Amino acid sequence: MQATPAIVETLEDAYRRVRQATLDLVVDLAPEDTVAQSMPETSPAKWHLAHTTWFFEQFLLGQADDYQPYNAQWMFLFNSYYQSVGPMHARPQRGLLTRPTLAEVLDYRRFVDERVARLLARPDSGEILTLVNLGLNHEQQHQELLLTDIKHLFSLNPLQPVYRESRQRSPAVVQPTDFINGREGIAEIGHAGDGFAFDCETPRHRVLLQPHALASRPVNNAEFAEFIRDGGYRTPTLWMSEGWDTVCRRGWNRPLYWSEDLEHEFTLGGTVEIDAAAPVSHVSFFEADAFARWAGARLPTEAEWESAGAALPPMKGNFVGSGQLHPQPPDRGAGLLQMFGDVWEWTSSPYVNYPGYRPPAGALGEYNGKFMCGQYVLRGGSCATPADHMRATYRNFFAPADRWQFMGLRLGMDR
């Protein structure tokens, strides 16, 4: 029997699919839900819808000399941080933008989509294809941010609203963890070859891996609860100095969204009982580092993580497409489990440039390079990440005190 040939998605199809996926995320939201901003680090859902559209208008449609913006004032409102293309509305004040309305923003999306479709119908242009690919991956980043920002917003509402009923599995039995030896010696990390990658994933380069091991699964809720009950948040010697200052200043004593009795947590599906076997999530780098020290271990480096992740079978895990929208317990198995999906895993590596890195020319050089200071790298994606957005070389990064993303940890140790 002849095998059925694989269906290759065109860029036009990918554009429609990704743009529709963003709309699907807001279909259950009321217009009021899309306007509010819960803290300076988050953005309203309406702003995500507009900004991802602005990106295509600014960097793709705007390249034509005769192009006239849909609304010149909106170019200011929905610029995020691209100083090279002009000023922008202050990030902490995005929640004050009651106008334009949600309906107007959706009209804006349709306007830009129609014009991008015309560009994609023309004979192939390498520059256009590159910009569209970047714009789609940029939009997928914002799809995850939209979900985590809505979760944070809803968590502050005394009504504890449900974003979307999720398909939760029955609580699982806590599995023991093993430590699996990693590769030693000279290895290569970073993106090379075909397929999309952000500039910060390049160039591919050599690293020296010392003898080490990685835990077979991420740290789970039961283990983190034990850390709490053992005084983890009350023991300054477990913490980085800045981390301890943060704990004291912000009054941290448990992961974000956990109840005081350590029995329940707020999720996109509402408040649920904490599953002891599921990966702990919504912990900062400081909390992850303190837990690792308490456990007599450490956080992996990003080179250790990538060397292990790149050796695994093709991308498989609990991503946003599963509909669960929450970290799940690992399936039984041998080897490294849950390296992709469920929770982003903190590494001990600061987010800095790879040897030989050069940011792209022009305004798009501001996309990643200028943030290579004061942040730490996370790997692997989460339950809110689109599966086709992830790869072993992907470098996510956040400030060490951030924890509203689905952030967890996997232990490492020296051998």
N, C-alpha and C positions, 0 to 999 in steps of 0.2 A: 504494500500500500504506500502510495506516495505521501510524504509528509505535507501538511498544509503550510504554505509559506507564511512567515511572520508578517503581520501588518505593520508597516512603518508609518509612524505618525508624521504628517507634514508640519512645518512650522505654523502654517495657517490654522491647522487643527489644534496644535498645542496652544496657540494664542487664545483661541476661543475657549478651550477647556480650562486653562488656568484663570482667565478672566471670569468665567462663569463660576468657578470654584469659590472665588471671593464673594460673589453675590450669594451663593448658596449658604455661606457662613452667616449672613445677616438676615436671611429670609424669616427667621423666627424672632427677630428683634423688633421692638416697637421703635418708631422714630425717636422717642425720648431716650431710649437706650443708646442710640448711636451718637449722642451729643456730649454726654458727660465724660469727664476726665477725672480719674480717681487719685492720681498723684503726678508729679512732673515727669516721671520716667515713662508713663503710659500715654496713650493717645486715644481719642474717641474713635469709635468704629467708622463714623462718617469721615473723619480725617484720613484714616487708612484708605478708604474707598477713593477719596479725592487725590491723595498723594501718589498712590500707585498709578493713577491716570495722569497726573502731572508729570510723572517720570517719563512716560511715553511721549507726552506732548513736548516737554522740554528737550529731551535728548534725541528724539526720533523725528517727530513732525517739525520741530523748531529748527532743524538743520536746513530746511529750504529757505532761501533768501526772501521769498515773497510770502512766507507763512505769517498769518495774523493770529495771535492767541485767542482762544475761545473767550476768555475774559482776562484782560491784562492784570487786574487786581488779584485774581486767583493765583497768578504766578508767584506772587508774594505770599499769599496765605498758605499755599501747599508745598512750598519749598521746605525741605527739612533742614539740611545743614550745608548746602552747596554754595559757599561764599562766592565762588567763581562766577555764578550766574546771577547774583544779586542778593539783596536782603531778604529776610524771611520773618514771618510772625513768630513771636517768642514761643518756644515749646511749652513752657508751663501754662500758657494761656490758650492752648488749643481748645480747651473745653468751654471757652467763652464764645466760640464761633457758632452761635445759633443760626446765622446766615453765612453762606448759602444754605438753603434747606436740604434735607436728604433727597427730596425729589429732584432738586436742581443738580445735585451732585451725580445722581443716577443719569440724568440727561447728559451731563458732561462726559460720563463714561461712554455712553452710546455715541456721542459726537466723535470722541477720539477713536473709539473702536472702528467706526466706519472708515475713517481716514487711514488708520493703520492697515485695515483690510485692503484698501486700494494700493498701498505701498507693497504689500506682500503679494499682490496679484501681478506686479511687474516682474520682468526678468530678474533673475537672482542678482543681488548686490551684496557682496561680502560684508560691507560695513553695516547695511541694514540688518542682515541676518544676525550679526554680532550684537547689535544694539537691542534687537528684539529678544534674543536669548538672554541677555543680561537683564532686560526689563521683566521677563517672565520669572527669572530666579529671584529678582528683587521682590516681585509681587508675592511669591511663595514665602519669602521671609516675613512679609507683612501679614500673610494669612495666619501664621503662627502667632505673631504679635497681637493680631486682632483677637484671637481666642484667649490668650493669656491676659490681655488688657480687660476684656469683658469679664473674665473670671475675677480679677481683682476688684473691678467695679461692683459686681454683684455681691461679692463677699462683704462689702461695707454696708449693704442694704439690710436693715433689720428683718425684712421679709425673707431674706435668703432665697432670692428667686432662682429658678432652674433655667439655665440656658437651653439645654437640650437633654432629654432623657437618654442616658447612655446604656449600652449593653454591658453591664457589669457581670463578671463571672462570679461563681460562688467562692467564698474565702478558701484559700489553699493552705496546705500544710507547709510550714516553714521548712525550706530545704537547707541542709548544711552547705557551707561554702568550702571550696578547695582553692589552693593557690597553684596556678599553672605556670611553669617556667616559660619565660619569654625568650625571644631570640637574643643572642649575644653577638658582639662584634660590630663590624661596619655594616650598616644598612642604608637604604635610601628611603626618604619620605618626600612628600609633596607631589603635586599633580604633574603629569606628563602625558603626552599622547592625545588621543581623541576625546571628545566629550567636553561639556562645559565645566569650568571651574572659576572661582573668583580669583582675582589677582593675588590675594594674600596666601593662596595655596601653592604658589610658585615662587622660585623655580624648584624643581626636584633637586635634592642635594643629599650628600652623605652625612650620616650621624654615627656616633659611636654608642652602642648600647652596652651598658654594664650588666653583669648578671642580675636578673630581677625576675619577679613573678607577679602575675595579676590574679586577682580574685575571680572565681568562676562566674560570679554574678554581682550585680550592684548590691550595696548595703540596703537592707530592707527595714520596714517600719518597726518590727520587733527589736532589731538591734539598735536602732536609733532611740527607741523608747528606753532601752536599758541604759544607754549613755545618759539620757536625761535623768533617770531615777538615780544614777550613780553620782549625780552632782556635776555633770558635764558643763552645764551653763553657770555653775558657781565656782569653778576651779580655774583661776586665772593662768596657771602654769600650762594649761592645755592650749592656750590661745596665742595667736599673734598679738602684738601690742595693739595694733589698730583694730583687730578683731575684738579684743576684750573691751576697748573703748566703745566700740559699736554696740556690743552686748549691753554694756552698762547704760549707754546713752539712750538706746531704743527699747530697753527693757525686754530683750529677747529671752525666752526660756523654753522655746519649742519651735518646730518648723512653722512657717507661715501656713495658715489655714487649719492648724490643729486646734482642737478644743483644749481647755485648761486641764481636763481630766485625762487627756491623751487617749480618748476613746473614739472620737469622731473627727472628721475633717470636711471642709467645704470643697466641693468639686463643681465642675461645669454641669453635673447632673444633680446638684443640690448637696445637702449635708448627708454624709453616709458614715457608716462604721468603718474605722481604719482597718484595712486588711494587713495583718501582721506580716504576711509573706510578700507583699508588693514592695517594689523599690520605694524608699523614702524620696520625697520630692519637695521642691520649694525650700531648699537649704542653700545658703550662701557659700561662697568659697571659704569664708572664715569658719563656718560651721562644719563644712566638709573636712577642712584641714584639722580642726580641733578633734573631730570624731576619729580621724585616722591616727592622730597622736595617742588618743585614749585607747585605741584598739591595738597599739603597738605596731602600727604600720605607717604607711604614707600614701599620698596621692600619686598616681602614675604620672610620668612625663607625657607630653603629647607624642613624642617619638615612640615611646613604649606602646602607647595606645594605638597609634596608627600602624605600627609594625604588626601588632596582633590583629587589628581589625581588617587590614588589607589581605590577610591570609584566610579569611573566612569565606564561606560560600556567598553567592550574590545576595544583595540587600534583602533582608528578611527581618520583620519585627513588628511591634505594635505602633503603627503610625496613625496619622489622622484618618486615613481611609478605613480603619477598622471600626470607626464609630464609637469606640469606647471612651475616648477623650480623657483617659486617666491611666496612669501606670498600672500594669497588671503583674501578677506573680509569674515567675518563670515557668515554662514547661519543663518537665523532667528531661534530662539529657546530660551528656558529658561534654567537657570542653568549656569554652567561653560562651556564656549565655547572655542574651539581651544586650549585646554590644551596640545594636542599632535599635532605635525606637525607645519607647517608655520614658526614659529621662536622659537629658543631656548630662554627661559625666564630667565633673570638674577635673582638670589636670593641675599639676603643680607648675605648669609652664606659663610664664607671662606672654601676653600677646605682643610679639615683636616680629620684625621682618625676618624672613629667611635670608641666608647668605646670597647675595646677588640680586635681591628683590629691587625692582624699580616700579613705582606706581605708574599707571597709564598717564599719557599726556592729557592735558585739558581738565575740564571740570570733573570728569569721572575718576580722575586720580584722587579725588576726595572721598571716594566710596569707602575704602578700607584703610588706606595707609596712614591717614592722620589720626587714627584711633589707636595706634600702636604705642600706647603709654598708659600705665595704671590699670590694665585689664588682664584677665586670665582666660586661658583657652578652655573651652568645653568641646567634647566630641560626642558623636553618635546619634544626634537627633532625639526627638521625643514623641510622645503620643499625640502631639499637636503639629508635627512636621509632616509635610507631604513626602511620601516614600521616594518619589522620583526626584526629589530635591537633595537627597542625601547621598554621600559617598564617603569612603574611608578617609579621604584627604581633607574633608570639610572642617574648617576651623571656625567655630562660633566663639564669641568673646563677650564678656560682661565685666563690669566692675565687681570687686570682691565682696561688696556688701549687698549686691543685687540678689533677689531670691523669688521674684514673682513669676519667673519662667519655670518650666518643669525641669528643675536642676537637681541632680542627685550625685552619687559618687560610687566609684568602684575602688577598692583598696589595692595598693601595690606594696611591694616590699623588696628589699635588697636580698640577694642570695650570696 
